[in-house]
Amino acid sequence: MSDEFARRDFLKKSAAAAAFAAPAVHSARGANGKINIGWIGAGTRGYHCIQVMAEANKDKVQVLSVCDTYQGNLNRGKDRIQTIWGNTPKTYVDYREVLADRNVDAVFIMTPEHLHYPMMLAALKAGKHVYVEKPLAHTIEEGAELVAAARKAGKVVQVGTQNRSSALYQRARQMVQEGMIGDCHYVRAFWYRNSPATNPAWRYSIPDDTTPENTDWDRFLGDAPKRPFDKRRYFQWRLYWDYSGGISTDLLVHQTDITNFVLGKTVPLTCMASGGIYRWTDPSDDRDVPDTLSAIYDYPDKFHLNYSCYFGNDHYGYGEQFCGNEGTIEVISRQDLHFYPQLLRGQASEKVKARREIHLNGMKDFGEPDGLRRHITNFIEAIRGNEKPVAPVEAGHQAAISGHMATQSFKSGKKVKWDEKAEKLVML
């Protein structure tokens, strides 16, 4: 099978294979047919997602309000919405004011991890559809409560594990289902980064004008431990356990989630994780979370996931390798999919020998840098009643559990086991 034939073959199959595209029973409330959006969190990620949403959905939605606890983000978000849609959104520091607006149909929650739970819970109780960034919640218990609340509310929930919407990963899933790699008992997933000492990982720049007066520190803290105002914790929250699970819940969950999606898995049985702060050891760097992490997962159906992440070398980049008995699917940097048949030094079956290597590129073959635009569009279409969310709350919870397992194993130095009946972790 040539690369060109593989590309044409995918395009023919993709519509039929999109199981999440079945009609749902939701509809937009806007008098003009548009879905009214409340935007919570207009920092780096939130600002970017406003733009991405507009690229494919400008005529389907309108943003009525934007909320952020830093005035600089709030102003940027307001200006971006005015430029794109032409309306002046209401601006709030308190997210509850967004939820109090009956005209708002759906909210995007683009805030630090520790705030996902209270915001999403309140949004569901207010009758809003919810798009929430990953991880679903800061703890397993919070995630379980959000699953129950979402089911009770009957609203569309999309979790921001956008790889599920990528054409490359959907093709990988099809190939697995078609038997292209045979039985798969092993996946290697990795995410390697590097940055100069003058700009260390997750030490995002702090605006010069930041003060306690234009940054609502208490609302940022929420239920996290009370501390004096700290610019670094506010803008670089991923580095502290109070607000983040670090690598485990920011990066790893993307790769455990896409493994679940491609191979039809759910929650691992056990996890053993180790690592530490090996790369950024300057005395002034007060980070909590590791910059080096490895996690080994065993699943109940004879499946093994080997995960590694390091912030001191990016030569191998980011990717997953699905190692089947009859072939390998490798997705690198969310942009290149390779398939290689397992030829067993010429001893493979004629069926396997007949398979040809395949290479697909996200931009060249599908015009997408990643799955984010399609992911947001899937959420919008689910609200409109045309599709089902590809990353529903249950899938988001399963992905987050994997991340929390690695965090707890790392912190305790022990292997952890998932007790499915009790829905909790057990230290071994």
Steps between C-alpha positions, in 0.01 A plus 500: 500500500661830394493815713270668248260205500504499882405868504211450259388190690489695826291780358239248379485322835518790744136609484369151568753438776416812703283324755476812713313685223159349576226756572451620856197667653614855565434826322624857506291754692604822329222683322726538197586131501844557646628337817572758769838445664644609834880484502670427834878542489666721238866425565736347246293187436163670522601781265628249246181294516281806439681544170481130411127487576441797271692345208234236442200615704479879480149491353375232739584669830527836669697574817286698742746521789860443600637441850853510640659590832785698339393828342755473220357165383148636534578798278672283236210257493247779467695661215536168316128433517418854384735461204361164393126535562450876521315494833626622837485211747423548864809465718514333839753406763260260674402201282170468684380817329551330163292205616225726633426625148205299368593590145825304521455151356851362542827582674863434421707442814865587423631548852765338722435136580391546862212726392343259249292318761318792669445680170370201308280386786345846525459523122313169483274605785432822309391296196797576274677278250870476591830480315770450764874476452674186616538360755136474591576565866781538753415175682332169421220574744424833334495330160253237615270771635516686168407184308193456719406868469535496122280193467237658722508831312472337158719767343774462241845474655819496297837450673799661329685183401498617140712220354177300472384743231822476299461337158832320554393335825160414357681329214721315750188377677352378171820315416496322836135405457578367151769273645795678338730449801346181641479461877651792688634442851752786520512876442795731548402864555743788552509877523843663503559875519789738553543871562787733591590571859384859450148381416443176692200278434165632620661820633269708285570873481336719762351828373687803632180668616391212727388619843265372772258768384462371142531131588228343715722268702226366727283392207802338338568301818143377534513205742879462472711568811508869590827681429614859460481645149760335276543599133688183414234271638229693319655499152710183535244288684592177318813477716319460833306206642239735649369582153635231267606138462788615280615257232251237615185701439618756245689277255466133590119504493504589130693183429318260728175641362597453136617148581155434643341646184714318244500161675166505681645507853371670815681514836831325582512242777833611650758776467855545621654846447831660584704807413580835656620855450823422317516771233412827674700509823574869541440596867258773392282248313240393754305256279325203665425277204765284331663584169586134446240225527459139395186294558433134433138391466352150492142452385273209598492357144872421456598844380799713599562875454851641542502879544793741533541877510809717539551876472873496422516356146252520213676287238227233495215748548148380564319189391341159549605166356229235486696175479284218366602143425451561127589867463583835660312830487703801602355852537763770547442862605129473411609546137641178357348153503715207388394139461761224477410131449677244721685293241681271748814499285300366210317237703170687534179361354411588141216715635745716697759503221240648267464810718696808401644778710274805532586862579233764558565864595248713685550822307561348157223242506238657727588868533519492878790575738329291770149402601401815690287669235303182431472436875339837570280462192389157623388663827306769316335245270409280797313792654328559166387138501710378207773299674599341828807624690811297418645569848202469736529542873546126561800485265645813660469343843670179386791696354534708815506190721811383314666833572403496866633144530843619382493799735412291803755233415770764455415677826478179706783309334264202481317309232129587491204289398162615372212344692221523245221397739598750769610758239815586690874439500668243722869522590685171454 
